[in-house]
């Protein structure tokens, strides 16, 4: 993939983020104002926010997918917002769906247009994955790490030429933990349960450290 084409895709993605973000903002404007009102009743706020249906759910899934596909754009805030708007369990489903769609968009584009020259030179993460006995496990772990850009994991997945079924399983399992934490954390914030919200953040931090340690041990054992 040429640099010009890569920049074009990123610009298209950013434009979509702005458009989707604006439409969602308009739909939730009254809820935002109610949230900022210190005199607002929490029960009324929850009822208002949770009154949105399929249209806004699809818009949020689409926004999650586009943000996931753009390198360097975190979608954790949207994941938490989804938990606020649609509750924990539907929120998990929406977060997982959006992240699967976003990652597969990138994977399919990379397969069609090829890797960039820079990506063809294996970085540390890709090299570590290639050295694992079960690279698919490494790909799954990569998707689980929130601070690791998913585009790097997608580069590794394309380089390994994994079948689409294996990729679907790896992406689904990989994005599930953070999708779960974001959705439940967002739901806890709306309900005023700060303990669960803080616990969700702590769990994400712990998850990052545990997966980093696991990845390093896998590489050492294969050395």
C-alpha positions in Angstrom: 0.0 0.0 0.0 1.5 3.3 -1.0 1.8 6.2 1.4 -0.6 8.3 -0.7 -3.3 5.6 -0.6 -2.8 5.1 3.2 -3.2 8.9 3.8 -6.4 8.9 1.6 -7.9 6.0 3.6 -7.1 7.8 6.9 -8.6 11.1 5.6 -11.8 9.3 4.5 -11.9 7.6 8.0 -11.5 11.0 9.8 -14.3 12.5 7.7 -16.6 9.6 8.6 -15.7 10.0 12.3 -16.7 13.7 12.1 -20.0 13.0 10.3 -21.0 10.1 12.5 -19.9 12.0 15.6 -22.0 15.0 14.6 -25.1 12.9 13.9 -24.7 11.1 17.3 -24.1 14.4 19.1 -27.4 15.8 17.6 -29.3 12.7 18.7 -27.9 12.8 22.2 -27.8 16.6 22.6 -30.8 16.7 25.0 -29.2 13.9 27.1 -25.9 15.8 27.3 -27.7 18.9 28.5 -29.6 16.8 31.1 -26.3 15.2 32.2 -24.7 18.6 32.8 -27.7 19.8 34.8 -26.8 19.3 38.5 -30.5 19.4 39.4 -31.4 16.6 36.9 -33.0 13.5 38.4 -30.7 10.5 37.8 -33.6 8.1 37.1 -35.0 10.5 34.5 -31.5 10.9 33.0 -31.1 7.1 32.7 -34.5 6.7 31.1 -33.7 9.4 28.6 -30.3 8.0 27.6 -31.6 4.5 27.4 -34.6 5.4 25.2 -32.5 5.4 22.0 -33.0 2.5 19.7 -31.6 0.7 16.7 -30.6 3.8 14.6 -28.2 5.2 17.3 -27.0 1.7 18.1 -25.9 1.2 14.5 -24.4 4.7 14.4 -22.3 3.9 17.5 -21.2 0.5 16.1 -20.2 2.2 12.8 -18.3 4.9 14.7 -16.5 2.3 16.8 -15.5 0.4 13.6 -14.2 3.5 11.8 -12.2 4.7 14.8 -10.8 1.2 15.3 -9.7 1.2 11.6 -7.8 4.5 11.9 -4.2 4.2 13.2 -3.6 6.0 16.5 -7.3 6.8 17.2 -8.5 5.3 20.5 -12.1 4.2 20.7 -12.2 3.5 24.4 -14.3 6.6 25.1 -16.9 5.4 22.6 -16.8 1.9 24.2 -17.6 3.4 27.6 -20.3 5.7 26.0 -21.9 2.7 24.5 -22.1 1.1 28.0 -23.7 4.3 29.3 -26.3 4.4 26.5 -27.2 0.7 26.0 -26.2 -1.0 29.2 -23.6 -3.7 29.9 -24.7 -6.7 27.9 -25.9 -5.0 24.7 -22.9 -2.7 25.1 -20.5 -5.7 25.1 -22.2 -7.0 21.9 -22.0 -3.5 20.2 -18.3 -3.0 21.2 -17.3 -6.5 20.0 -19.2 -6.0 16.7 -17.7 -2.6 16.0 -14.1 -3.7 16.8 -14.5 -6.9 14.7 -15.8 -4.8 11.7 -13.1 -2.2 12.1 -10.2 -4.7 12.3 -11.6 -6.7 9.3 -11.8 -3.5 7.2 -8.1 -2.9 7.8 -7.2 -6.6 7.2 -9.1 -6.7 3.9 -7.6 -3.4 2.7 -4.1 -4.7 3.6 -4.8 -8.0 1.8 -6.1 -6.1 -1.3 -3.5 -3.3 -1.5 -0.6 -5.0 0.2 1.7 -4.0 3.1 3.6 -0.8 3.0 7.4 -0.9 2.7 7.8 0.0 6.3 5.4 -2.8 7.4 7.4 -5.3 5.3 10.3 -4.8 7.7 9.3 -6.8 10.7 9.0 -4.7 13.9 9.5 -6.0 17.4 5.9 -7.1 17.9 5.6 -8.8 14.5 8.9 -10.6 15.0 7.8 -11.8 18.4 4.6 -13.2 16.9 6.5 -14.9 14.1 8.7 -16.6 16.7 5.8 -18.1 18.7 4.9 -21.7 18.4 1.2 -20.7 18.0 1.2 -17.3 16.2 -2.6 -17.2 16.3 -2.4 -17.1 20.1 0.0 -14.1 19.8 -2.4 -12.3 17.5 -5.2 -12.9 20.0 -3.1 -11.5 22.8 -2.2 -8.5 20.7 -5.8 -7.6 20.2 -6.3 -7.8 24.0 -3.8 -5.1 24.8 -5.6 -1.7 24.7 -2.4 0.4 24.4 -1.1 -1.6 21.4 -2.4 -0.1 18.2 -4.7 -2.6 16.5 -3.2 -1.7 13.1 0.1 -3.3 14.2 -1.7 -6.5 15.1 -3.5 -6.4 11.8 -0.2 -6.0 10.0 1.1 -9.1 11.8 -2.1 -11.1 11.0 -1.8 -10.3 7.3 1.9 -11.1 7.3 1.1 -14.5 8.9 -1.5 -15.1 6.2 -4.0 -16.6 8.7 -7.3 -17.9 7.3 -10.3 -15.6 7.8 -12.0 -18.1 10.2 -8.9 -18.1 12.4 -8.7 -14.3 12.3 -12.4 -14.0 13.2 -11.8 -16.1 16.2 -8.7 -14.3 17.2 -10.3 -10.8 16.9 -13.4 -11.9 18.7 -11.6 -13.4 21.7 -9.1 -10.6 21.6 -11.5 -7.6 21.8 -13.9 -9.3 24.2 -12.1 -8.4 27.6 -11.8 -4.7 26.9 -15.3 -4.6 25.3 -16.7 -6.1 28.5 -14.8 -3.7 30.8 -15.8 -0.6 28.8 -19.4 -1.6 28.6 -19.7 -2.5 32.3 -17.7 0.6 33.2 -20.0 2.9 31.3 -23.0 1.3 32.8 -21.5 1.8 36.3 -20.8 5.5 35.6 -24.4 6.2 34.6 -25.7 4.4 37.7 -23.2 6.3 39.9 -21.4 3.1 40.9 -17.9 4.6 41.0 -16.4 1.5 42.6 -17.3 -0.7 39.6 -16.1 2.1 37.2 -12.8 2.4 39.0 -12.5 -1.4 39.2 -13.0 -1.6 35.4 -10.1 0.9 34.8 -7.9 -1.1 37.2 -8.7 -4.3 35.4 -7.7 -2.8 32.1 -4.3 -1.7 33.5 -3.8 -5.2 35.1 -4.8 -6.8 31.8 -2.1 -4.8 29.9 0.7 -5.8 32.3 -0.4 -9.5 32.5 -0.5 -9.8 28.7 2.8 -8.0 28.2 4.4 -10.5 30.7 2.7 -13.4 28.9 4.0 -12.2 25.5 7.6 -11.8 26.7 7.6 -15.3 28.3 6.2 -16.8 25.1 9.1 -15.2 23.1 11.7 -16.4 25.6 10.4 -19.9 25.6 10.6 -20.0 21.8 14.1 -18.6 21.7 
